[in-house]
């Protein structure tokens, strides 16, 4: 959950996972913004701030990659009519580490609050009125969920990763709708989200968090 002085928080971090890939530690997490802070190219300082916020210490940042997209899953306003509220700008950040991160695996769901600023982001780079954006529908489900409807009925491509925390076994499904002109193609997004809901799949972060609290 978000810690500290909420008036200072600039980003929220979600679902950090540490793994070892080809002998090197890697931390992958999703990032959403609060207020007027955005991510651009990033720098070592903000990556270190992200790691500290999710409890990774004793390592040095050696590389990072940032992928921008939009998704419904982390929205705080999923019922608003404006698609820009329902599909907030999100970044998937991969951070290569030098050193022993200590804990490996899923470090928690989040959100983890962090007060940080990307020095490569300038005010004139603000892009709140978006046109074409890569759109990922992120959902969470039980491990035995039947996902055949995604390919057979909706013709969607998707990836599945383990999303288990503690004794709760679940999966996270990322449905890649590609680059959409959302002002014209929002109907495709709503179609996929609605179908997931009809199949009992959790489409909002609050549903996932509520499940953990109930366990």
Secondary structure, DSSP 8 states (H G I E B T S, - for coil): ---S-TTT--EEEEEEEEEEETTEEEEEEEEEE-TT---SS--HHHHHHHHHHTT--SEEEEEEEEEEEEESTT-S-TT-SSHHHHSEEEEEEEEEEEE--S--EE---EEEEE----TT--GGG---S-SEEEEEEEEEEETT---HHHHHTT--EEEEEE--BTTB-EEEEEEEEEEEEHHHHHHHHHHHHHHHHHTT-B-SHHHHHHHHHH-
